[in-house]
């Protein structure tokens, strides 16, 4: 399990309860953004166990995704697990 995986917020499902949909390498998941001071559509966040822990910039998101992709199978397995619980 990863400490944090980058995801980009694509929409808010329930602003009152801090629930947003994030795209994680093509897999969409609902995540809780309540730990962040502010989150907007288009923001990159680090996600762990369904919570957005921090905002990151585009460069950090890209670099982290590239690193994770280089890991190969462990990253693919994590994405496969995300797909089984995705919203689409």
C-alpha positions in Angstrom: 0.0 0.0 0.0 1.3 3.4 -0.9 1.8 6.3 1.5 0.2 8.6 -1.0 -0.8 8.4 -4.7 -1.4 11.4 -6.9 -4.9 12.1 -8.0 -6.5 15.1 -9.7 -9.9 16.4 -8.5 -12.4 16.4 -11.3 -15.6 17.3 -9.5 -17.3 17.7 -6.1 -19.9 15.1 -5.2 -20.8 16.5 -1.8 -19.1 19.8 -0.8 -20.8 19.9 2.6 -19.2 16.5 3.6 -16.0 17.3 1.7 -16.3 14.5 -0.9 -14.7 15.0 -4.3 -14.1 12.7 -7.2 -10.4 12.3 -8.1 -8.8 10.8 -11.2 -6.0 8.5 -10.2 -4.2 7.4 -13.4 -7.5 7.0 -15.2 -9.4 5.5 -12.3 -12.0 7.7 -10.6 -12.5 7.5 -6.9 -14.4 9.5 -4.3 -12.1 10.9 -1.7 -12.5 13.0 1.4 -10.8 16.4 1.0 -11.8 17.6 4.5 -8.1 17.6 5.7 -7.2 20.3 3.2 -7.7 24.0 3.8 -9.1 24.4 0.3 -9.5 22.1 -2.7 -10.8 23.0 -6.2 -11.5 21.1 -9.4 -8.2 20.7 -11.2 -6.1 20.5 -8.0 -3.6 17.6 -7.6 -3.7 15.9 -4.2 -1.9 13.0 -2.5 -4.4 10.4 -1.6 -4.1 7.7 1.1 -6.9 5.3 2.2 -9.6 7.6 0.7 -8.3 10.9 2.1 -6.6 13.7 0.3 -3.6 14.4 2.6 -2.0 17.4 0.9 -2.1 19.4 -2.3 0.8 19.1 -4.7 1.7 21.0 -7.9 1.6 19.6 -11.4 5.3 19.0 -11.5 5.4 16.9 -8.3 2.3 15.0 -9.5 3.9 14.2 -12.9 7.2 13.2 -11.3 5.5 11.0 -8.7 3.4 9.2 -11.4 6.4 8.6 -13.5 8.3 7.1 -10.6 5.3 4.9 -9.7 5.0 3.7 -13.3 8.6 2.7 -13.3 7.8 0.3 -10.4 5.8 -1.8 -12.8 3.8 -4.6 -11.2 3.4 -3.1 -7.7 1.9 0.0 -9.2 -0.3 -1.9 -11.6 -1.6 -4.0 -8.7 -2.4 -0.9 -6.8 -4.3 0.5 -9.8 -6.1 -2.8 -10.2 -7.3 -2.6 -6.6 -8.4 0.9 -7.1 -10.4 -0.2 -10.2 -12.4 -2.7 -8.1 -13.6 0.1 -5.9 -13.9 2.9 -8.4 -17.1 4.8 -9.1 -17.2 4.1 -12.8 
